Amino acid sequence: MPRKQKDGKYKLKTHKATSKRFRLTGSGKLVRTKGGKSHLRRRTSKRTKALLSEMIPVQGRAIVKRVKRLAPNMK
């Protein structure tokens, strides 16, 4: 069976750590989760722990550009 000829294009691969940390909203804004949620949270108040769950928009054009380059197929 003959091999399929390559057309010289590269597959774009998504940087998985980036795609897990960031999301795109419906309006196209880039949002991120907050850090500090894994351990050593016994002393923090319930209000503080609840505030850690919300996603916040990313500030800075350079970071947005880098994230879109690392995860080109992000939805």
PyMOL Python script that loads the backbone (N, CA, C, O; Angstrom):
from pymol import cmd

cmd.read_pdbstr("""\
ATOM      1  N   MET A   1       0.847  -1.187   0.000  1.00  0.00           N
ATOM      2  CA  MET A   1       0.000   0.000   0.000  1.00  0.00           C
ATOM      3  C   MET A   1       0.886   1.242   0.000  1.00  0.00           C
ATOM      4  O   MET A   1       1.756   1.367   0.862  1.00  0.00           O
ATOM      5  N   PRO A   2       0.688   2.163  -0.942  1.00  0.00           N
ATOM      6  CA  PRO A   2       1.545   3.354  -1.015  1.00  0.00           C
ATOM      7  C   PRO A   2       1.254   4.321   0.123  1.00  0.00           C
ATOM      8  O   PRO A   2       0.131   4.426   0.616  1.00  0.00           O
ATOM      9  N   ARG A   3       2.305   5.019   0.518  1.00  0.00           N
ATOM     10  CA  ARG A   3       2.159   5.995   1.594  1.00  0.00           C
ATOM     11  C   ARG A   3       1.482   7.259   1.088  1.00  0.00           C
ATOM     12  O   ARG A   3       1.589   7.621  -0.083  1.00  0.00           O
ATOM     13  N   LYS A   4       0.789   7.912   1.997  1.00  0.00           N
ATOM     14  CA  LYS A   4       0.122   9.169   1.673  1.00  0.00           C
ATOM     15  C   LYS A   4       1.162  10.285   1.624  1.00  0.00           C
ATOM     16  O   LYS A   4       2.015  10.374   2.507  1.00  0.00           O
ATOM     17  N   GLN A   5       1.102  11.117   0.623  1.00  0.00           N
ATOM     18  CA  GLN A   5       2.047  12.207   0.484  1.00  0.00           C
ATOM     19  C   GLN A   5       1.748  13.306   1.503  1.00  0.00           C
ATOM     20  O   GLN A   5       0.588  13.661   1.712  1.00  0.00           O
ATOM     21  N   LYS A   6       2.789  13.843   2.133  1.00  0.00           N
ATOM     22  CA  LYS A   6       2.616  14.958   3.056  1.00  0.00           C
ATOM     23  C   LYS A   6       2.516  16.252   2.266  1.00  0.00           C
ATOM     24  O   LYS A   6       3.196  16.430   1.256  1.00  0.00           O
ATOM     25  N   ASP A   7       1.670  17.146   2.732  1.00  0.00           N
ATOM     26  CA  ASP A   7       1.505  18.410   2.022  1.00  0.00           C
ATOM     27  C   ASP A   7       2.334  19.538   2.630  1.00  0.00           C
ATOM     28  O   ASP A   7       2.160  20.698   2.257  1.00  0.00           O
ATOM     29  N   GLY A   8       3.227  19.217   3.558  1.00  0.00           N
ATOM     30  CA  GLY A   8       4.149  20.211   4.093  1.00  0.00           C
ATOM     31  C   GLY A   8       3.587  21.086   5.190  1.00  0.00           C
ATOM     32  O   GLY A   8       4.243  22.051   5.582  1.00  0.00           O
ATOM     33  N   LYS A   9       2.386  20.792   5.712  1.00  0.00           N
ATOM     34  CA  LYS A   9       1.803  21.602   6.781  1.00  0.00           C
ATOM     35  C   LYS A   9       2.011  20.908   8.120  1.00  0.00           C
ATOM     36  O   LYS A   9       2.044  19.681   8.212  1.00  0.00           O
ATOM     37  N   TYR A  10       2.148  21.723   9.141  1.00  0.00           N
ATOM     38  CA  TYR A  10       2.341  21.196  10.487  1.00  0.00           C
ATOM     39  C   TYR A  10       1.021  21.186  11.238  1.00  0.00           C
ATOM     40  O   TYR A  10       0.167  22.049  11.035  1.00  0.00           O
ATOM     41  N   LYS A  11       0.870  20.209  12.099  1.00  0.00           N
ATOM     42  CA  LYS A  11      -0.290  20.186  12.982  1.00  0.00           C
ATOM     43  C   LYS A  11      -0.015  21.107  14.155  1.00  0.00           C
ATOM     44  O   LYS A  11       1.067  21.068  14.740  1.00  0.00           O
ATOM     45  N   LEU A  12      -0.990  21.936  14.501  1.00  0.00           N
ATOM     46  CA  LEU A  12      -0.848  22.795  15.666  1.00  0.00           C
ATOM     47  C   LEU A  12      -1.265  22.008  16.893  1.00  0.00           C
ATOM     48  O   LEU A  12      -2.370  21.467  16.946  1.00  0.00           O
ATOM     49  N   LYS A  13      -0.386  21.944  17.872  1.00  0.00           N
ATOM     50  CA  LYS A  13      -0.707  21.215  19.095  1.00  0.00           C
ATOM     51  C   LYS A  13      -1.003  22.208  20.214  1.00  0.00           C
ATOM     52  O   LYS A  13      -0.310  23.214  20.372  1.00  0.00           O
ATOM     53  N   THR A  14      -2.038  21.908  20.981  1.00  0.00           N
ATOM     54  CA  THR A  14      -2.438  22.758  22.089  1.00  0.00           C
ATOM     55  C   THR A  14      -1.557  22.491  23.295  1.00  0.00           C
ATOM     56  O   THR A  14      -1.289  21.338  23.632  1.00  0.00           O
ATOM     57  N   HIS A  15      -1.108  23.554  23.944  1.00  0.00           N
ATOM     58  CA  HIS A  15      -0.371  23.432  25.206  1.00  0.00           C
ATOM     59  C   HIS A  15      -1.395  23.127  26.288  1.00  0.00           C
ATOM     60  O   HIS A  15      -2.191  23.990  26.659  1.00  0.00           O
ATOM     61  N   LYS A  16      -1.373  21.885  26.797  1.00  0.00           N
ATOM     62  CA  LYS A  16      -2.451  21.398  27.650  1.00  0.00           C
ATOM     63  C   LYS A  16      -2.560  22.138  28.975  1.00  0.00           C
ATOM     64  O   LYS A  16      -3.666  22.352  29.471  1.00  0.00           O
ATOM     65  N   ALA A  17      -1.425  22.534  29.561  1.00  0.00           N
ATOM     66  CA  ALA A  17      -1.483  23.270  30.826  1.00  0.00           C
ATOM     67  C   ALA A  17      -2.188  24.608  30.639  1.00  0.00           C
ATOM     68  O   ALA A  17      -2.928  25.052  31.517  1.00  0.00           O
ATOM     69  N   THR A  18      -1.958  25.250  29.497  1.00  0.00           N
ATOM     70  CA  THR A  18      -2.613  26.520  29.210  1.00  0.00           C
ATOM     71  C   THR A  18      -4.109  26.338  29.020  1.00  0.00           C
ATOM     72  O   THR A  18      -4.901  27.142  29.511  1.00  0.00           O
ATOM     73  N   SER A  19      -4.501  25.283  28.307  1.00  0.00           N
ATOM     74  CA  SER A  19      -5.921  25.081  28.042  1.00  0.00           C
ATOM     75  C   SER A  19      -6.690  24.711  29.304  1.00  0.00           C
ATOM     76  O   SER A  19      -7.899  24.929  29.379  1.00  0.00           O
ATOM     77  N   LYS A  20      -5.998  24.152  30.299  1.00  0.00           N
ATOM     78  CA  LYS A  20      -6.662  23.815  31.554  1.00  0.00           C
ATOM     79  C   LYS A  20      -6.789  25.024  32.478  1.00  0.00           C
ATOM     80  O   LYS A  20      -7.682  25.061  33.325  1.00  0.00           O
ATOM     81  N   ARG A  21      -5.912  26.007  32.327  1.00  0.00           N
ATOM     82  CA  ARG A  21      -5.915  27.159  33.234  1.00  0.00           C
ATOM     83  C   ARG A  21      -6.753  28.324  32.742  1.00  0.00           C
ATOM     84  O   ARG A  21      -7.197  29.144  33.546  1.00  0.00           O
ATOM     85  N   PHE A  22      -6.977  28.414  31.447  1.00  0.00           N
ATOM     86  CA  PHE A  22      -7.679  29.560  30.874  1.00  0.00           C
ATOM     87  C   PHE A  22      -8.916  29.109  30.120  1.00  0.00           C
ATOM     88  O   PHE A  22      -8.990  27.970  29.659  1.00  0.00           O
ATOM     89  N   ARG A  23      -9.904  30.020  29.991  1.00  0.00           N
ATOM     90  CA  ARG A  23     -11.119  29.777  29.211  1.00  0.00           C
ATOM     91  C   ARG A  23     -11.425  31.039  28.414  1.00  0.00           C
ATOM     92  O   ARG A  23     -11.042  32.144  28.799  1.00  0.00           O
ATOM     93  N   LEU A  24     -12.114  30.856  27.312  1.00  0.00           N
ATOM     94  CA  LEU A  24     -12.614  31.989  26.546  1.00  0.00           C
ATOM     95  C   LEU A  24     -14.116  32.114  26.787  1.00  0.00           C
ATOM     96  O   LEU A  24     -14.846  31.127  26.701  1.00  0.00           O
ATOM     97  N   THR A  25     -14.570  33.314  27.085  1.00  0.00           N
ATOM     98  CA  THR A  25     -15.992  33.522  27.296  1.00  0.00           C
ATOM     99  C   THR A  25     -16.682  33.654  25.943  1.00  0.00           C
ATOM    100  O   THR A  25     -16.028  33.679  24.901  1.00  0.00           O
ATOM    101  N   GLY A  26     -17.990  33.736  25.970  1.00  0.00           N
ATOM    102  CA  GLY A  26     -18.749  33.876  24.736  1.00  0.00           C
ATOM    103  C   GLY A  26     -18.441  35.154  23.993  1.00  0.00           C
ATOM    104  O   GLY A  26     -18.486  35.187  22.763  1.00  0.00           O
ATOM    105  N   SER A  27     -18.127  36.216  24.733  1.00  0.00           N
ATOM    106  CA  SER A  27     -17.813  37.499  24.101  1.00  0.00           C
ATOM    107  C   SER A  27     -16.361  37.577  23.653  1.00  0.00           C
ATOM    108  O   SER A  27     -15.956  38.565  23.042  1.00  0.00           O
ATOM    109  N   GLY A  28     -15.560  36.527  23.953  1.00  0.00           N
ATOM    110  CA  GLY A  28     -14.174  36.502  23.500  1.00  0.00           C
ATOM    111  C   GLY A  28     -13.162  36.936  24.539  1.00  0.00           C
ATOM    112  O   GLY A  28     -11.972  37.031  24.241  1.00  0.00           O
ATOM    113  N   LYS A  29     -13.620  37.205  25.765  1.00  0.00           N
ATOM    114  CA  LYS A  29     -12.688  37.592  26.824  1.00  0.00           C
ATOM    115  C   LYS A  29     -11.957  36.366  27.358  1.00  0.00           C
ATOM    116  O   LYS A  29     -12.522  35.273  27.403  1.00  0.00           O
ATOM    117  N   LEU A  30     -10.715  36.543  27.759  1.00  0.00           N
ATOM    118  CA  LEU A  30      -9.927  35.468  28.332  1.00  0.00           C
ATOM    119  C   LEU A  30     -10.019  35.552  29.853  1.00  0.00           C
ATOM    120  O   LEU A  30      -9.720  36.593  30.438  1.00  0.00           O
ATOM    121  N   VAL A  31     -10.433  34.454  30.497  1.00  0.00           N
ATOM    122  CA  VAL A  31     -10.557  34.435  31.948  1.00  0.00           C
ATOM    123  C   VAL A  31      -9.681  33.332  32.519  1.00  0.00           C
ATOM    124  O   VAL A  31      -9.388  32.339  31.852  1.00  0.00           O
ATOM    125  N   ARG A  32      -9.271  33.524  33.760  1.00  0.00           N
ATOM    126  CA  ARG A  32      -8.408  32.550  34.420  1.00  0.00           C
ATOM    127  C   ARG A  32      -8.938  32.241  35.808  1.00  0.00           C
ATOM    128  O   ARG A  32      -9.707  33.011  36.384  1.00  0.00           O
ATOM    129  N   THR A  33      -8.509  31.084  36.341  1.00  0.00           N
ATOM    130  CA  THR A  33      -8.875  30.729  37.704  1.00  0.00           C
ATOM    131  C   THR A  33      -7.837  31.312  38.659  1.00  0.00           C
ATOM    132  O   THR A  33      -6.754  31.725  38.243  1.00  0.00           O
ATOM    133  N   LYS A  34      -8.176  31.337  39.919  1.00  0.00           N
ATOM    134  CA  LYS A  34      -7.253  31.847  40.922  1.00  0.00           C
ATOM    135  C   LYS A  34      -6.431  30.698  41.494  1.00  0.00           C
ATOM    136  O   LYS A  34      -6.882  29.553  41.525  1.00  0.00           O
ATOM    137  N   GLY A  35      -5.232  31.014  41.942  1.00  0.00           N
ATOM    138  CA  GLY A  35      -4.367  30.000  42.528  1.00  0.00           C
ATOM    139  C   GLY A  35      -4.581  29.896  44.021  1.00  0.00           C
ATOM    140  O   GLY A  35      -5.384  30.633  44.594  1.00  0.00           O
ATOM    141  N   GLY A  36      -3.859  28.977  44.655  1.00  0.00           N
ATOM    142  CA  GLY A  36      -3.917  28.831  46.104  1.00  0.00           C
ATOM    143  C   GLY A  36      -5.110  28.055  46.592  1.00  0.00           C
ATOM    144  O   GLY A  36      -5.615  28.321  47.683  1.00  0.00           O
ATOM    145  N   LYS A  37      -5.582  27.083  45.799  1.00  0.00           N
ATOM    146  CA  LYS A  37      -6.769  26.336  46.189  1.00  0.00           C
ATOM    147  C   LYS A  37      -6.470  24.891  46.568  1.00  0.00           C
ATOM    148  O   LYS A  37      -7.388  24.138  46.893  1.00  0.00           O
ATOM    149  N   SER A  38      -5.209  24.496  46.532  1.00  0.00           N
ATOM    150  CA  SER A  38      -4.940  23.070  46.684  1.00  0.00           C
ATOM    151  C   SER A  38      -4.777  22.611  48.133  1.00  0.00           C
ATOM    152  O   SER A  38      -5.409  21.636  48.540  1.00  0.00           O
ATOM    153  N   HIS A  39      -3.952  23.289  48.913  1.00  0.00           N
ATOM    154  CA  HIS A  39      -3.749  22.837  50.287  1.00  0.00           C
ATOM    155  C   HIS A  39      -3.444  24.035  51.190  1.00  0.00           C
ATOM    156  O   HIS A  39      -3.316  25.162  50.710  1.00  0.00           O
ATOM    157  N   LEU A  40      -3.328  23.788  52.502  1.00  0.00           N
ATOM    158  CA  LEU A  40      -3.099  24.824  53.531  1.00  0.00           C
ATOM    159  C   LEU A  40      -4.249  25.828  53.564  1.00  0.00           C
ATOM    160  O   LEU A  40      -4.025  27.035  53.655  1.00  0.00           O
ATOM    161  N   ARG A  41      -5.474  25.326  53.492  1.00  0.00           N
ATOM    162  CA  ARG A  41      -6.627  26.219  53.484  1.00  0.00           C
ATOM    163  C   ARG A  41      -7.468  26.105  54.740  1.00  0.00           C
ATOM    164  O   ARG A  41      -8.569  26.653  54.789  1.00  0.00           O
ATOM    165  N   ARG A  42      -6.987  25.416  55.746  1.00  0.00           N
ATOM    166  CA  ARG A  42      -7.798  25.253  56.961  1.00  0.00           C
ATOM    167  C   ARG A  42      -7.983  26.558  57.711  1.00  0.00           C
ATOM    168  O   ARG A  42      -9.033  26.797  58.308  1.00  0.00           O
ATOM    169  N   ARG A  43      -6.962  27.400  57.677  1.00  0.00           N
ATOM    170  CA  ARG A  43      -7.020  28.646  58.443  1.00  0.00           C
ATOM    171  C   ARG A  43      -7.812  29.739  57.727  1.00  0.00           C
ATOM    172  O   ARG A  43      -8.250  30.698  58.363  1.00  0.00           O
ATOM    173  N   THR A  44      -7.999  29.607  56.423  1.00  0.00           N
ATOM    174  CA  THR A  44      -8.671  30.682  55.695  1.00  0.00           C
ATOM    175  C   THR A  44     -10.182  30.632  55.934  1.00  0.00           C
ATOM    176  O   THR A  44     -10.760  29.573  56.178  1.00  0.00           O
ATOM    177  N   SER A  45     -10.793  31.800  55.855  1.00  0.00           N
ATOM    178  CA  SER A  45     -12.229  31.888  56.127  1.00  0.00           C
ATOM    179  C   SER A  45     -13.034  31.310  54.963  1.00  0.00           C
ATOM    180  O   SER A  45     -12.525  31.147  53.855  1.00  0.00           O
ATOM    181  N   LYS A  46     -14.289  31.008  55.241  1.00  0.00           N
ATOM    182  CA  LYS A  46     -15.165  30.439  54.204  1.00  0.00           C
ATOM    183  C   LYS A  46     -15.384  31.437  53.075  1.00  0.00           C
ATOM    184  O   LYS A  46     -15.487  31.056  51.909  1.00  0.00           O
ATOM    185  N   ARG A  47     -15.452  32.699  53.426  1.00  0.00           N
ATOM    186  CA  ARG A  47     -15.653  33.736  52.417  1.00  0.00           C
ATOM    187  C   ARG A  47     -14.466  33.790  51.461  1.00  0.00           C
ATOM    188  O   ARG A  47     -14.646  33.891  50.247  1.00  0.00           O
ATOM    189  N   THR A  48     -13.257  33.723  52.005  1.00  0.00           N
ATOM    190  CA  THR A  48     -12.057  33.753  51.178  1.00  0.00           C
ATOM    191  C   THR A  48     -12.000  32.544  50.262  1.00  0.00           C
ATOM    192  O   THR A  48     -11.639  32.662  49.091  1.00  0.00           O
ATOM    193  N   LYS A  49     -12.356  31.381  50.790  1.00  0.00           N
ATOM    194  CA  LYS A  49     -12.343  30.161  49.982  1.00  0.00           C
ATOM    195  C   LYS A  49     -13.385  30.228  48.878  1.00  0.00           C
ATOM    196  O   LYS A  49     -13.157  29.724  47.779  1.00  0.00           O
ATOM    197  N   ALA A  50     -14.532  30.848  49.160  1.00  0.00           N
ATOM    198  CA  ALA A  50     -15.561  30.997  48.136  1.00  0.00           C
ATOM    199  C   ALA A  50     -15.108  31.955  47.038  1.00  0.00           C
ATOM    200  O   ALA A  50     -15.416  31.757  45.863  1.00  0.00           O
ATOM    201  N   LEU A  51     -14.369  33.003  47.437  1.00  0.00           N
ATOM    202  CA  LEU A  51     -13.886  33.968  46.448  1.00  0.00           C
ATOM    203  C   LEU A  51     -12.832  33.362  45.529  1.00  0.00           C
ATOM    204  O   LEU A  51     -12.637  33.846  44.414  1.00  0.00           O
ATOM    205  N   LEU A  52     -12.150  32.312  45.979  1.00  0.00           N
ATOM    206  CA  LEU A  52     -11.130  31.678  45.147  1.00  0.00           C
ATOM    207  C   LEU A  52     -11.743  30.918  43.976  1.00  0.00           C
ATOM    208  O   LEU A  52     -11.047  30.635  43.001  1.00  0.00           O
ATOM    209  N   SER A  53     -13.025  30.581  44.050  1.00  0.00           N
ATOM    210  CA  SER A  53     -13.623  29.764  43.008  1.00  0.00           C
ATOM    211  C   SER A  53     -14.006  30.563  41.759  1.00  0.00           C
ATOM    212  O   SER A  53     -14.196  29.982  40.690  1.00  0.00           O
ATOM    213  N   GLU A  54     -14.123  31.894  41.884  1.00  0.00           N
ATOM    214  CA  GLU A  54     -14.574  32.663  40.725  1.00  0.00           C
ATOM    215  C   GLU A  54     -13.431  32.888  39.734  1.00  0.00           C
ATOM    216  O   GLU A  54     -12.259  32.911  40.109  1.00  0.00           O
ATOM    217  N   MET A  55     -13.797  33.052  38.474  1.00  0.00           N
ATOM    218  CA  MET A  55     -12.821  33.289  37.417  1.00  0.00           C
ATOM    219  C   MET A  55     -12.731  34.787  37.157  1.00  0.00           C
ATOM    220  O   MET A  55     -13.737  35.495  37.179  1.00  0.00           O
ATOM    221  N   ILE A  56     -11.513  35.258  36.909  1.00  0.00           N
ATOM    222  CA  ILE A  56     -11.313  36.691  36.699  1.00  0.00           C
ATOM    223  C   ILE A  56     -10.715  36.933  35.322  1.00  0.00           C
ATOM    224  O   ILE A  56      -9.941  36.111  34.830  1.00  0.00           O
ATOM    225  N   PRO A  57     -11.068  38.060  34.691  1.00  0.00           N
ATOM    226  CA  PRO A  57     -10.520  38.340  33.356  1.00  0.00           C
ATOM    227  C   PRO A  57      -9.025  38.623  33.406  1.00  0.00           C
ATOM    228  O   PRO A  57      -8.513  39.172  34.381  1.00  0.00           O
ATOM    229  N   VAL A  58      -8.343  38.240  32.349  1.00  0.00           N
ATOM    230  CA  VAL A  58      -6.890  38.411  32.262  1.00  0.00           C
ATOM    231  C   VAL A  58      -6.596  39.835  31.832  1.00  0.00           C
ATOM    232  O   VAL A  58      -7.176  40.336  30.868  1.00  0.00           O
ATOM    233  N   GLN A  59      -5.688  40.487  32.556  1.00  0.00           N
ATOM    234  CA  GLN A  59      -5.254  41.835  32.220  1.00  0.00           C
ATOM    235  C   GLN A  59      -3.932  41.746  31.459  1.00  0.00           C
ATOM    236  O   GLN A  59      -3.080  40.921  31.790  1.00  0.00           O
ATOM    237  N   GLY A  60      -3.762  42.565  30.472  1.00  0.00           N
ATOM    238  CA  GLY A  60      -2.494  42.616  29.745  1.00  0.00           C
ATOM    239  C   GLY A  60      -2.572  41.955  28.383  1.00  0.00           C
ATOM    240  O   GLY A  60      -2.887  40.772  28.258  1.00  0.00           O
ATOM    241  N   ARG A  61      -2.274  42.755  27.359  1.00  0.00           N
ATOM    242  CA  ARG A  61      -2.357  42.243  25.987  1.00  0.00           C
ATOM    243  C   ARG A  61      -1.312  41.180  25.705  1.00  0.00           C
ATOM    244  O   ARG A  61      -1.568  40.253  24.936  1.00  0.00           O
ATOM    245  N   ALA A  62      -0.133  41.297  26.318  1.00  0.00           N
ATOM    246  CA  ALA A  62       0.950  40.347  26.035  1.00  0.00           C
ATOM    247  C   ALA A  62       0.594  38.947  26.512  1.00  0.00           C
ATOM    248  O   ALA A  62       0.892  37.964  25.834  1.00  0.00           O
ATOM    249  N   ILE A  63      -0.043  38.851  27.673  1.00  0.00           N
ATOM    250  CA  ILE A  63      -0.426  37.541  28.206  1.00  0.00           C
ATOM    251  C   ILE A  63      -1.520  36.928  27.341  1.00  0.00           C
ATOM    252  O   ILE A  63      -1.495  35.729  27.064  1.00  0.00           O
ATOM    253  N   VAL A  64      -2.477  37.745  26.915  1.00  0.00           N
ATOM    254  CA  VAL A  64      -3.559  37.254  26.061  1.00  0.00           C
ATOM    255  C   VAL A  64      -2.991  36.725  24.749  1.00  0.00           C
ATOM    256  O   VAL A  64      -3.418  35.682  24.254  1.00  0.00           O
ATOM    257  N   LYS A  65      -2.029  37.448  24.193  1.00  0.00           N
ATOM    258  CA  LYS A  65      -1.397  37.032  22.936  1.00  0.00           C
ATOM    259  C   LYS A  65      -0.659  35.714  23.107  1.00  0.00           C
ATOM    260  O   LYS A  65      -0.736  34.837  22.247  1.00  0.00           O
ATOM    261  N   ARG A  66       0.057  35.575  24.220  1.00  0.00           N
ATOM    262  CA  ARG A  66       0.810  34.349  24.477  1.00  0.00           C
ATOM    263  C   ARG A  66      -0.105  33.151  24.672  1.00  0.00           C
ATOM    264  O   ARG A  66       0.182  32.060  24.181  1.00  0.00           O
ATOM    265  N   VAL A  67      -1.215  33.354  25.395  1.00  0.00           N
ATOM    266  CA  VAL A  67      -2.158  32.259  25.639  1.00  0.00           C
ATOM    267  C   VAL A  67      -2.812  31.823  24.334  1.00  0.00           C
ATOM    268  O   VAL A  67      -2.986  30.627  24.102  1.00  0.00           O
ATOM    269  N   LYS A  68      -3.176  32.777  23.478  1.00  0.00           N
ATOM    270  CA  LYS A  68      -3.800  32.422  22.204  1.00  0.00           C
ATOM    271  C   LYS A  68      -2.824  31.712  21.280  1.00  0.00           C
ATOM    272  O   LYS A  68      -3.234  30.907  20.444  1.00  0.00           O
ATOM    273  N   ARG A  69      -1.540  32.003  21.424  1.00  0.00           N
ATOM    274  CA  ARG A  69      -0.534  31.302  20.626  1.00  0.00           C
ATOM    275  C   ARG A  69      -0.325  29.879  21.156  1.00  0.00           C
ATOM    276  O   ARG A  69      -0.149  28.946  20.373  1.00  0.00           O
ATOM    277  N   LEU A  70      -0.344  29.712  22.480  1.00  0.00           N
ATOM    278  CA  LEU A  70      -0.123  28.388  23.062  1.00  0.00           C
ATOM    279  C   LEU A  70      -1.326  27.472  22.872  1.00  0.00           C
ATOM    280  O   LEU A  70      -1.166  26.260  22.727  1.00  0.00           O
ATOM    281  N   ALA A  71      -2.522  28.039  22.872  1.00  0.00           N
ATOM    282  CA  ALA A  71      -3.727  27.225  22.709  1.00  0.00           C
ATOM    283  C   ALA A  71      -4.569  27.789  21.564  1.00  0.00           C
ATOM    284  O   ALA A  71      -5.565  28.470  21.803  1.00  0.00           O
ATOM    285  N   PRO A  72      -4.169  27.505  20.318  1.00  0.00           N
ATOM    286  CA  PRO A  72      -4.859  28.129  19.182  1.00  0.00           C
ATOM    287  C   PRO A  72      -6.270  27.611  18.966  1.00  0.00           C
ATOM    288  O   PRO A  72      -7.099  28.314  18.388  1.00  0.00           O
ATOM    289  N   ASN A  73      -6.563  26.392  19.421  1.00  0.00           N
ATOM    290  CA  ASN A  73      -7.884  25.817  19.202  1.00  0.00           C
ATOM    291  C   ASN A  73      -8.772  25.916  20.426  1.00  0.00           C
ATOM    292  O   ASN A  73      -9.757  25.187  20.543  1.00  0.00           O
ATOM    293  N   MET A  74      -8.431  26.816  21.341  1.00  0.00           N
ATOM    294  CA  MET A  74      -9.195  26.913  22.589  1.00  0.00           C
ATOM    295  C   MET A  74     -10.595  27.455  22.312  1.00  0.00           C
ATOM    296  O   MET A  74     -10.784  28.374  21.515  1.00  0.00           O
ATOM    297  N   LYS A  75     -11.559  26.864  22.990  1.00  0.00           N
ATOM    298  CA  LYS A  75     -12.945  27.274  22.791  1.00  0.00           C
ATOM    299  C   LYS A  75     -13.456  28.010  24.014  1.00  0.00           C
ATOM    300  O   LYS A  75     -14.610  28.438  24.039  1.00  0.00           O
TER     301      LYS A  75
END
""", "prot")
cmd.dss("prot")
cmd.show_as("cartoon", "prot")
cmd.util.cbc("prot")
cmd.orient("prot")
